[in-house]
């Protein structure tokens, strides 16, 4: 009986992992070009945030 209890605990703990792996498998990966575009967009957003927090000007 104790072994059954352990297997139930293991199954309960692994269900979220299985669910996570199943979910990430449904999301398409980015191509190299998409990664570059995303990085550039992130950088532009960070620069815009910095400009807004510095009253419209970037630091030297």
PDB file of N, CA, C, O and CB in Angstrom:
ATOM      1  N   UNK A   1       0.821  -1.219   0.000  1.00  0.00           N
ATOM      2  CA  UNK A   1       0.000   0.000   0.000  1.00  0.00           C
ATOM      3  C   UNK A   1       0.854   1.269   0.000  1.00  0.00           C
ATOM      4  O   UNK A   1       0.520   2.194  -0.741  1.00  0.00           O
ATOM      5  CB  UNK A   1      -0.928   0.006   1.214  1.00  0.00           C
ATOM      6  N   UNK A   2       1.943   1.377   0.787  1.00  0.00           N
ATOM      7  CA  UNK A   2       2.748   2.602   0.759  1.00  0.00           C
ATOM      8  C   UNK A   2       3.301   2.911  -0.631  1.00  0.00           C
ATOM      9  O   UNK A   2       3.425   4.080  -0.998  1.00  0.00           O
ATOM     10  CB  UNK A   2       3.895   2.487   1.745  1.00  0.00           C
ATOM     11  N   UNK A   3       3.635   1.875  -1.412  1.00  0.00           N
ATOM     12  CA  UNK A   3       4.138   2.119  -2.764  1.00  0.00           C
ATOM     13  C   UNK A   3       3.067   2.754  -3.644  1.00  0.00           C
ATOM     14  O   UNK A   3       3.368   3.609  -4.477  1.00  0.00           O
ATOM     15  CB  UNK A   3       4.627   0.813  -3.393  1.00  0.00           C
ATOM     16  N   UNK A   4       1.835   2.341  -3.462  1.00  0.00           N
ATOM     17  CA  UNK A   4       0.743   2.952  -4.225  1.00  0.00           C
ATOM     18  C   UNK A   4       0.607   4.423  -3.882  1.00  0.00           C
ATOM     19  O   UNK A   4       0.354   5.250  -4.758  1.00  0.00           O
ATOM     20  CB  UNK A   4      -0.581   2.225  -3.956  1.00  0.00           C
ATOM     21  N   UNK A   5       0.776   4.753  -2.598  1.00  0.00           N
ATOM     22  CA  UNK A   5       0.689   6.149  -2.183  1.00  0.00           C
ATOM     23  C   UNK A   5       1.785   6.972  -2.856  1.00  0.00           C
ATOM     24  O   UNK A   5       1.537   8.088  -3.312  1.00  0.00           O
ATOM     25  CB  UNK A   5       0.795   6.266  -0.649  1.00  0.00           C
ATOM     26  N   UNK A   6       3.000   6.419  -2.919  1.00  0.00           N
ATOM     27  CA  UNK A   6       4.105   7.132  -3.557  1.00  0.00           C
ATOM     28  C   UNK A   6       3.860   7.328  -5.046  1.00  0.00           C
ATOM     29  O   UNK A   6       4.158   8.392  -5.588  1.00  0.00           O
ATOM     30  CB  UNK A   6       5.411   6.382  -3.342  1.00  0.00           C
ATOM     31  N   UNK A   7       3.322   6.319  -5.706  1.00  0.00           N
ATOM     32  CA  UNK A   7       3.077   6.465  -7.138  1.00  0.00           C
ATOM     33  C   UNK A   7       1.992   7.498  -7.397  1.00  0.00           C
ATOM     34  O   UNK A   7       2.045   8.205  -8.404  1.00  0.00           O
ATOM     35  CB  UNK A   7       2.684   5.122  -7.756  1.00  0.00           C
ATOM     36  N   UNK A   8       1.008   7.598  -6.509  1.00  0.00           N
ATOM     37  CA  UNK A   8      -0.023   8.631  -6.656  1.00  0.00           C
ATOM     38  C   UNK A   8       0.576  10.017  -6.488  1.00  0.00           C
ATOM     39  O   UNK A   8       0.213  10.943  -7.213  1.00  0.00           O
ATOM     40  CB  UNK A   8      -1.153   8.418  -5.638  1.00  0.00           C
ATOM     41  N   UNK A   9       1.490  10.167  -5.537  1.00  0.00           N
ATOM     42  CA  UNK A   9       2.150  11.452  -5.327  1.00  0.00           C
ATOM     43  C   UNK A   9       2.981  11.803  -6.553  1.00  0.00           C
ATOM     44  O   UNK A   9       2.961  12.945  -7.012  1.00  0.00           O
ATOM     45  CB  UNK A   9       3.037  11.419  -4.057  1.00  0.00           C
ATOM     46  N   UNK A  10       3.711  10.827  -7.085  1.00  0.00           N
ATOM     47  CA  UNK A  10       4.532  11.076  -8.270  1.00  0.00           C
ATOM     48  C   UNK A  10       3.666  11.476  -9.460  1.00  0.00           C
ATOM     49  O   UNK A  10       3.987  12.426 -10.174  1.00  0.00           O
ATOM     50  CB  UNK A  10       5.362   9.835  -8.616  1.00  0.00           C
ATOM     51  N   UNK A  11       2.567  10.750  -9.674  1.00  0.00           N
ATOM     52  CA  UNK A  11       1.674  11.079 -10.785  1.00  0.00           C
ATOM     53  C   UNK A  11       1.108  12.486 -10.636  1.00  0.00           C
ATOM     54  O   UNK A  11       1.028  13.223 -11.618  1.00  0.00           O
ATOM     55  CB  UNK A  11       0.534  10.062 -10.875  1.00  0.00           C
ATOM     56  N   UNK A  12       0.718  12.864  -9.438  1.00  0.00           N
ATOM     57  CA  UNK A  12       0.164  14.201  -9.208  1.00  0.00           C
ATOM     58  C   UNK A  12       1.220  15.269  -9.465  1.00  0.00           C
ATOM     59  O   UNK A  12       0.909  16.332 -10.001  1.00  0.00           O
ATOM     60  CB  UNK A  12      -0.379  14.325  -7.771  1.00  0.00           C
ATOM     61  N   UNK A  13       2.473  14.992  -9.084  1.00  0.00           N
ATOM     62  CA  UNK A  13       3.545  15.969  -9.274  1.00  0.00           C
ATOM     63  C   UNK A  13       3.945  16.070 -10.741  1.00  0.00           C
ATOM     64  O   UNK A  13       4.353  17.141 -11.192  1.00  0.00           O
ATOM     65  CB  UNK A  13       4.760  15.598  -8.423  1.00  0.00           C
ATOM     66  N   UNK A  14       3.840  14.991 -11.486  1.00  0.00           N
ATOM     67  CA  UNK A  14       4.273  15.018 -12.878  1.00  0.00           C
ATOM     68  C   UNK A  14       3.183  15.531 -13.819  1.00  0.00           C
ATOM     69  O   UNK A  14       3.485  15.912 -14.950  1.00  0.00           O
ATOM     70  CB  UNK A  14       4.706  13.634 -13.308  1.00  0.00           C
ATOM     71  N   UNK A  15       1.942  15.550 -13.385  1.00  0.00           N
ATOM     72  CA  UNK A  15       0.872  16.053 -14.251  1.00  0.00           C
ATOM     73  C   UNK A  15       1.107  17.494 -14.696  1.00  0.00           C
ATOM     74  O   UNK A  15       0.944  17.779 -15.882  1.00  0.00           O
ATOM     75  CB  UNK A  15      -0.459  15.956 -13.534  1.00  0.00           C
ATOM     76  N   UNK A  16       1.482  18.416 -13.810  1.00  0.00           N
ATOM     77  CA  UNK A  16       1.752  19.780 -14.273  1.00  0.00           C
ATOM     78  C   UNK A  16       2.906  19.835 -15.277  1.00  0.00           C
ATOM     79  O   UNK A  16       2.885  20.639 -16.209  1.00  0.00           O
ATOM     80  CB  UNK A  16       2.063  20.677 -13.084  1.00  0.00           C
ATOM     81  N   UNK A  17       3.902  18.986 -15.084  1.00  0.00           N
ATOM     82  CA  UNK A  17       5.031  18.952 -16.019  1.00  0.00           C
ATOM     83  C   UNK A  17       4.554  18.465 -17.383  1.00  0.00           C
ATOM     84  O   UNK A  17       4.888  19.051 -18.413  1.00  0.00           O
ATOM     85  CB  UNK A  17       6.168  18.038 -15.484  1.00  0.00           C
ATOM     86  N   UNK A  18       3.786  17.409 -17.381  1.00  0.00           N
ATOM     87  CA  UNK A  18       3.244  16.898 -18.649  1.00  0.00           C
ATOM     88  C   UNK A  18       2.370  17.946 -19.327  1.00  0.00           C
ATOM     89  O   UNK A  18       2.449  18.144 -20.540  1.00  0.00           O
ATOM     90  CB  UNK A  18       2.432  15.609 -18.411  1.00  0.00           C
ATOM     91  N   UNK A  19       1.542  18.612 -18.538  1.00  0.00           N
ATOM     92  CA  UNK A  19       0.666  19.640 -19.091  1.00  0.00           C
ATOM     93  C   UNK A  19       1.501  20.775 -19.694  1.00  0.00           C
ATOM     94  O   UNK A  19       1.203  21.254 -20.788  1.00  0.00           O
ATOM     95  CB  UNK A  19      -0.288  20.187 -17.998  1.00  0.00           C
ATOM     96  N   UNK A  20       2.544  21.202 -18.979  1.00  0.00           N
ATOM     97  CA  UNK A  20       3.427  22.271 -19.473  1.00  0.00           C
ATOM     98  C   UNK A  20       4.095  21.856 -20.783  1.00  0.00           C
ATOM     99  O   UNK A  20       4.104  22.623 -21.746  1.00  0.00           O
ATOM    100  CB  UNK A  20       4.502  22.622 -18.416  1.00  0.00           C
ATOM    101  N   UNK A  21       4.647  20.662 -20.821  1.00  0.00           N
ATOM    102  CA  UNK A  21       5.327  20.196 -22.032  1.00  0.00           C
ATOM    103  C   UNK A  21       4.358  20.090 -23.203  1.00  0.00           C
ATOM    104  O   UNK A  21       4.710  20.416 -24.337  1.00  0.00           O
ATOM    105  CB  UNK A  21       5.995  18.842 -21.781  1.00  0.00           C
ATOM    106  N   UNK A  22       3.153  19.638 -22.933  1.00  0.00           N
ATOM    107  CA  UNK A  22       2.150  19.539 -23.986  1.00  0.00           C
ATOM    108  C   UNK A  22       1.787  20.938 -24.511  1.00  0.00           C
ATOM    109  O   UNK A  22       1.641  21.137 -25.717  1.00  0.00           O
ATOM    110  CB  UNK A  22       0.887  18.811 -23.463  1.00  0.00           C
ATOM    111  N   UNK A  23       1.645  21.893 -23.597  1.00  0.00           N
ATOM    112  CA  UNK A  23       1.279  23.257 -23.994  1.00  0.00           C
ATOM    113  C   UNK A  23       2.389  23.945 -24.785  1.00  0.00           C
ATOM    114  O   UNK A  23       2.111  24.591 -25.796  1.00  0.00           O
ATOM    115  CB  UNK A  23       0.941  24.084 -22.763  1.00  0.00           C
ATOM    116  N   UNK A  24       3.650  23.818 -24.339  1.00  0.00           N
ATOM    117  CA  UNK A  24       4.725  24.499 -25.075  1.00  0.00           C
ATOM    118  C   UNK A  24       4.961  23.858 -26.435  1.00  0.00           C
ATOM    119  O   UNK A  24       5.479  24.504 -27.345  1.00  0.00           O
ATOM    120  CB  UNK A  24       6.022  24.483 -24.264  1.00  0.00           C
ATOM    121  N   UNK A  25       4.586  22.597 -26.576  1.00  0.00           N
ATOM    122  CA  UNK A  25       4.709  21.929 -27.864  1.00  0.00           C
ATOM    123  C   UNK A  25       3.732  22.460 -28.895  1.00  0.00           C
ATOM    124  O   UNK A  25       3.903  22.213 -30.088  1.00  0.00           O
ATOM    125  CB  UNK A  25       4.507  20.455 -27.696  1.00  0.00           C
ATOM    126  N   UNK A  26       2.712  23.184 -28.461  1.00  0.00           N
ATOM    127  CA  UNK A  26       1.704  23.719 -29.379  1.00  0.00           C
ATOM    128  C   UNK A  26       2.065  25.107 -29.891  1.00  0.00           C
ATOM    129  O   UNK A  26       1.424  25.611 -30.813  1.00  0.00           O
ATOM    130  CB  UNK A  26       0.353  23.765 -28.695  1.00  0.00           C
ATOM    131  N   UNK A  27       3.080  25.728 -29.307  1.00  0.00           N
ATOM    132  CA  UNK A  27       3.472  27.082 -29.700  1.00  0.00           C
ATOM    133  C   UNK A  27       4.610  26.992 -30.716  1.00  0.00           C
ATOM    134  O   UNK A  27       5.636  26.370 -30.438  1.00  0.00           O
ATOM    135  CB  UNK A  27       3.902  27.929 -28.456  1.00  0.00           C
ATOM    136  N   UNK A  28       4.441  27.603 -31.887  1.00  0.00           N
ATOM    137  CA  UNK A  28       5.510  27.518 -32.888  1.00  0.00           C
ATOM    138  C   UNK A  28       6.757  28.274 -32.435  1.00  0.00           C
ATOM    139  O   UNK A  28       6.670  29.303 -31.765  1.00  0.00           O
ATOM    140  CB  UNK A  28       5.025  28.069 -34.234  1.00  0.00           C
ATOM    141  N   UNK A  29       7.911  27.744 -32.815  1.00  0.00           N
ATOM    142  CA  UNK A  29       9.177  28.392 -32.485  1.00  0.00           C
ATOM    143  C   UNK A  29       9.415  29.570 -33.420  1.00  0.00           C
ATOM    144  O   UNK A  29       8.888  29.607 -34.531  1.00  0.00           O
ATOM    145  CB  UNK A  29      10.347  27.387 -32.571  1.00  0.00           C
ATOM    146  N   UNK A  30      10.212  30.529 -32.962  1.00  0.00           N
ATOM    147  CA  UNK A  30      10.571  31.677 -33.796  1.00  0.00           C
ATOM    148  C   UNK A  30      11.683  31.280 -34.759  1.00  0.00           C
ATOM    149  O   UNK A  30      12.556  30.479 -34.426  1.00  0.00           O
ATOM    150  CB  UNK A  30      11.011  32.881 -32.921  1.00  0.00           C
ATOM    151  N   UNK A  31      11.636  31.850 -35.951  1.00  0.00           N
ATOM    152  CA  UNK A  31      12.751  31.676 -36.886  1.00  0.00           C
ATOM    153  C   UNK A  31      13.858  32.643 -36.463  1.00  0.00           C
ATOM    154  O   UNK A  31      13.643  33.506 -35.611  1.00  0.00           O
ATOM    155  CB  UNK A  31      12.303  31.932 -38.386  1.00  0.00           C
ATOM    156  N   UNK A  32      15.028  32.497 -37.055  1.00  0.00           N
ATOM    157  CA  UNK A  32      16.142  33.404 -36.732  1.00  0.00           C
ATOM    158  C   UNK A  32      15.768  34.844 -37.078  1.00  0.00           C
ATOM    159  O   UNK A  32      16.067  35.765 -36.319  1.00  0.00           O
ATOM    160  CB  UNK A  32      17.431  32.987 -37.494  1.00  0.00           C
ATOM    161  N   UNK A  33      15.112  35.036 -38.224  1.00  0.00           N
ATOM    162  CA  UNK A  33      14.686  36.388 -38.618  1.00  0.00           C
ATOM    163  C   UNK A  33      13.663  36.957 -37.640  1.00  0.00           C
ATOM    164  O   UNK A  33      13.708  38.139 -37.297  1.00  0.00           O
ATOM    165  CB  UNK A  33      14.096  36.371 -40.036  1.00  0.00           C
ATOM    166  N   UNK A  34      12.741  36.106 -37.195  1.00  0.00           N
ATOM    167  CA  UNK A  34      11.742  36.558 -36.221  1.00  0.00           C
ATOM    168  C   UNK A  34      12.404  36.966 -34.904  1.00  0.00           C
ATOM    169  O   UNK A  34      11.998  37.943 -34.275  1.00  0.00           O
ATOM    170  CB  UNK A  34      10.702  35.452 -35.969  1.00  0.00           C
ATOM    171  N   UNK A  35      13.422  36.214 -34.495  1.00  0.00           N
ATOM    172  CA  UNK A  35      14.136  36.560 -33.259  1.00  0.00           C
ATOM    173  C   UNK A  35      14.799  37.926 -33.378  1.00  0.00           C
ATOM    174  O   UNK A  35      14.760  38.724 -32.441  1.00  0.00           O
ATOM    175  CB  UNK A  35      15.191  35.491 -32.927  1.00  0.00           C
ATOM    176  N   UNK A  36      15.411  38.195 -34.535  1.00  0.00           N
ATOM    177  CA  UNK A  36      16.073  39.486 -34.754  1.00  0.00           C
ATOM    178  C   UNK A  36      15.046  40.606 -34.718  1.00  0.00           C
ATOM    179  O   UNK A  36      15.266  41.632 -34.074  1.00  0.00           O
ATOM    180  CB  UNK A  36      16.834  39.497 -36.101  1.00  0.00           C
ATOM    181  N   UNK A  37      13.913  40.413 -35.415  1.00  0.00           N
ATOM    182  CA  UNK A  37      12.853  41.434 -35.415  1.00  0.00           C
ATOM    183  C   UNK A  37      12.330  41.681 -34.010  1.00  0.00           C
ATOM    184  O   UNK A  37      12.111  42.827 -33.618  1.00  0.00           O
ATOM    185  CB  UNK A  37      11.698  41.013 -36.334  1.00  0.00           C
ATOM    186  N   UNK A  38      12.131  40.615 -33.257  1.00  0.00           N
ATOM    187  CA  UNK A  38      11.640  40.751 -31.885  1.00  0.00           C
ATOM    188  C   UNK A  38      12.647  41.496 -31.015  1.00  0.00           C
ATOM    189  O   UNK A  38      12.265  42.364 -30.230  1.00  0.00           O
ATOM    190  CB  UNK A  38      11.343  39.371 -31.284  1.00  0.00           C
ATOM    191  N   UNK A  39      13.924  41.165 -31.147  1.00  0.00           N
ATOM    192  CA  UNK A  39      14.962  41.842 -30.357  1.00  0.00           C
ATOM    193  C   UNK A  39      15.011  43.328 -30.681  1.00  0.00           C
ATOM    194  O   UNK A  39      15.153  44.157 -29.782  1.00  0.00           O
ATOM    195  CB  UNK A  39      16.337  41.205 -30.614  1.00  0.00           C
ATOM    196  N   UNK A  40      14.893  43.672 -31.966  1.00  0.00           N
ATOM    197  CA  UNK A  40      14.901  45.086 -32.358  1.00  0.00           C
ATOM    198  C   UNK A  40      13.681  45.813 -31.801  1.00  0.00           C
ATOM    199  O   UNK A  40      13.789  46.953 -31.348  1.00  0.00           O
ATOM    200  CB  UNK A  40      14.940  45.220 -33.892  1.00  0.00           C
ATOM    201  N   UNK A  41      12.530  45.163 -31.832  1.00  0.00           N
ATOM    202  CA  UNK A  41      11.311  45.781 -31.294  1.00  0.00           C
ATOM    203  C   UNK A  41      11.425  45.979 -29.784  1.00  0.00           C
ATOM    204  O   UNK A  41      10.982  46.997 -29.253  1.00  0.00           O
ATOM    205  CB  UNK A  41      10.075  44.917 -31.622  1.00  0.00           C
ATOM    206  N   UNK A  42      12.016  45.011 -29.099  1.00  0.00           N
ATOM    207  CA  UNK A  42      12.216  45.137 -27.647  1.00  0.00           C
ATOM    208  C   UNK A  42      13.146  46.304 -27.355  1.00  0.00           C
ATOM    209  O   UNK A  42      12.877  47.106 -26.460  1.00  0.00           O
ATOM    210  CB  UNK A  42      12.793  43.823 -27.047  1.00  0.00           C
ATOM    211  N   UNK A  43      14.242  46.405 -28.107  1.00  0.00           N
ATOM    212  CA  UNK A  43      15.186  47.511 -27.899  1.00  0.00           C
ATOM    213  C   UNK A  43      14.530  48.864 -28.136  1.00  0.00           C
ATOM    214  O   UNK A  43      14.743  49.803 -27.369  1.00  0.00           O
ATOM    215  CB  UNK A  43      16.394  47.358 -28.821  1.00  0.00           C
ATOM    216  N   UNK A  44      13.730  48.965 -29.198  1.00  0.00           N
ATOM    217  CA  UNK A  44      13.026  50.223 -29.468  1.00  0.00           C
ATOM    218  C   UNK A  44      12.080  50.561 -28.319  1.00  0.00           C
ATOM    219  O   UNK A  44      11.979  51.719 -27.913  1.00  0.00           O
ATOM    220  CB  UNK A  44      12.242  50.136 -30.796  1.00  0.00           C
ATOM    221  N   UNK A  45      11.400  49.566 -27.806  1.00  0.00           N
ATOM    222  CA  UNK A  45      10.493  49.788 -26.683  1.00  0.00           C
ATOM    223  C   UNK A  45      11.225  50.230 -25.433  1.00  0.00           C
ATOM    224  O   UNK A  45      10.748  51.097 -24.701  1.00  0.00           O
ATOM    225  CB  UNK A  45       9.708  48.535 -26.393  1.00  0.00           C
ATOM    226  N   UNK A  46      12.385  49.635 -25.185  1.00  0.00           N
ATOM    227  CA  UNK A  46      13.177  50.025 -24.015  1.00  0.00           C
ATOM    228  C   UNK A  46      13.692  51.453 -24.162  1.00  0.00           C
ATOM    229  O   UNK A  46      13.715  52.210 -23.191  1.00  0.00           O
ATOM    230  CB  UNK A  46      14.357  49.055 -23.813  1.00  0.00           C
ATOM    231  N   UNK A  47      14.106  51.823 -25.379  1.00  0.00           N
ATOM    232  CA  UNK A  47      14.554  53.200 -25.621  1.00  0.00           C
ATOM    233  C   UNK A  47      13.403  54.180 -25.434  1.00  0.00           C
ATOM    234  O   UNK A  47      13.587  55.254 -24.861  1.00  0.00           O
ATOM    235  CB  UNK A  47      15.142  53.340 -27.039  1.00  0.00           C
ATOM    236  N   UNK A  48      12.222  53.818 -25.911  1.00  0.00           N
ATOM    237  CA  UNK A  48      11.055  54.693 -25.756  1.00  0.00           C
ATOM    238  C   UNK A  48      10.702  54.854 -24.280  1.00  0.00           C
ATOM    239  O   UNK A  48      10.367  55.950 -23.831  1.00  0.00           O
ATOM    240  CB  UNK A  48       9.845  54.131 -26.535  1.00  0.00           C
ATOM    241  N   UNK A  49      10.778  53.772 -23.540  1.00  0.00           N
ATOM    242  CA  UNK A  49      10.501  53.844 -22.099  1.00  0.00           C
ATOM    243  C   UNK A  49      11.503  54.766 -21.408  1.00  0.00           C
ATOM    244  O   UNK A  49      11.135  55.569 -20.551  1.00  0.00           O
ATOM    245  CB  UNK A  49      10.548  52.433 -21.464  1.00  0.00           C
ATOM    246  N   UNK A  50      12.768  54.641 -21.789  1.00  0.00           N
ATOM    247  CA  UNK A  50      13.807  55.479 -21.185  1.00  0.00           C
ATOM    248  C   UNK A  50      13.587  56.953 -21.536  1.00  0.00           C
ATOM    249  O   UNK A  50      13.745  57.832 -20.689  1.00  0.00           O
ATOM    250  CB  UNK A  50      15.205  55.024 -21.651  1.00  0.00           C
ATOM    251  N   UNK A  51      13.219  57.210 -22.803  1.00  0.00           N
ATOM    252  CA  UNK A  51      12.939  58.590 -23.214  1.00  0.00           C
ATOM    253  C   UNK A  51      11.778  59.165 -22.421  1.00  0.00           C
ATOM    254  O   UNK A  51      11.839  60.310 -21.972  1.00  0.00           O
ATOM    255  CB  UNK A  51      12.632  58.656 -24.715  1.00  0.00           C
ATOM    256  N   UNK A  52      10.736  58.393 -22.248  1.00  0.00           N
ATOM    257  CA  UNK A  52       9.571  58.868 -21.499  1.00  0.00           C
ATOM    258  C   UNK A  52       9.915  59.147 -20.042  1.00  0.00           C
ATOM    259  O   UNK A  52       9.426  60.111 -19.453  1.00  0.00           O
ATOM    260  CB  UNK A  52       8.440  57.848 -21.578  1.00  0.00           C
ATOM    261  N   UNK A  53      10.756  58.301 -19.468  1.00  0.00           N
ATOM    262  CA  UNK A  53      11.110  58.515 -18.065  1.00  0.00           C
ATOM    263  C   UNK A  53      12.109  59.656 -17.897  1.00  0.00           C
ATOM    264  O   UNK A  53      12.282  60.161 -16.788  1.00  0.00           O
ATOM    265  CB  UNK A  53      11.683  57.238 -17.469  1.00  0.00           C
ATOM    266  N   UNK A  54      12.778  60.074 -18.994  1.00  0.00           N
ATOM    267  CA  UNK A  54      13.720  61.204 -18.960  1.00  0.00           C
ATOM    268  C   UNK A  54      13.138  62.434 -19.642  1.00  0.00           C
ATOM    269  O   UNK A  54      13.880  63.260 -20.174  1.00  0.00           O
ATOM    270  CB  UNK A  54      15.044  60.818 -19.630  1.00  0.00           C
ATOM    271  N   UNK A  55      11.836  62.559 -19.629  1.00  0.00           N
ATOM    272  CA  UNK A  55      11.145  63.707 -20.238  1.00  0.00           C
ATOM    273  C   UNK A  55      11.478  63.892 -21.714  1.00  0.00           C
ATOM    274  O   UNK A  55      11.669  65.018 -22.175  1.00  0.00           O
ATOM    275  CB  UNK A  55      11.492  64.971 -19.489  1.00  0.00           C
ATOM    276  N   UNK A  56      11.548  62.796 -22.448  1.00  0.00           N
ATOM    277  CA  UNK A  56      11.703  62.892 -23.893  1.00  0.00           C
ATOM    278  C   UNK A  56      13.114  62.906 -24.419  1.00  0.00           C
ATOM    279  O   UNK A  56      13.301  63.006 -25.631  1.00  0.00           O
ATOM    280  CB  UNK A  56      11.047  64.081 -24.353  1.00  0.00           C
ATOM    281  N   UNK A  57      14.122  62.809 -23.569  1.00  0.00           N
ATOM    282  CA  UNK A  57      15.493  62.826 -24.088  1.00  0.00           C
ATOM    283  C   UNK A  57      16.260  61.609 -23.597  1.00  0.00           C
ATOM    284  O   UNK A  57      16.080  61.154 -22.468  1.00  0.00           O
ATOM    285  CB  UNK A  57      16.220  64.117 -23.668  1.00  0.00           C
ATOM    286  N   UNK A  58      17.115  61.096 -24.463  1.00  0.00           N
ATOM    287  CA  UNK A  58      17.976  59.979 -24.088  1.00  0.00           C
ATOM    288  C   UNK A  58      19.224  60.510 -23.398  1.00  0.00           C
ATOM    289  O   UNK A  58      19.683  61.608 -23.711  1.00  0.00           O
ATOM    290  CB  UNK A  58      18.355  59.132 -25.326  1.00  0.00           C
ATOM    291  N   UNK A  59      19.774  59.750 -22.473  1.00  0.00           N
ATOM    292  CA  UNK A  59      21.025  60.186 -21.839  1.00  0.00           C
ATOM    293  C   UNK A  59      22.160  60.172 -22.856  1.00  0.00           C
ATOM    294  O   UNK A  59      22.098  59.432 -23.838  1.00  0.00           O
ATOM    295  CB  UNK A  59      21.375  59.282 -20.631  1.00  0.00           C
ATOM    296  N   UNK A  60      23.201  60.985 -22.633  1.00  0.00           N
ATOM    297  CA  UNK A  60      24.322  61.059 -23.598  1.00  0.00           C
ATOM    298  C   UNK A  60      25.049  59.743 -23.745  1.00  0.00           C
ATOM    299  O   UNK A  60      26.006  59.648 -24.513  1.00  0.00           O
ATOM    300  CB  UNK A  60      25.311  62.126 -23.175  1.00  0.00           C
TER     301      UNK A  60
END
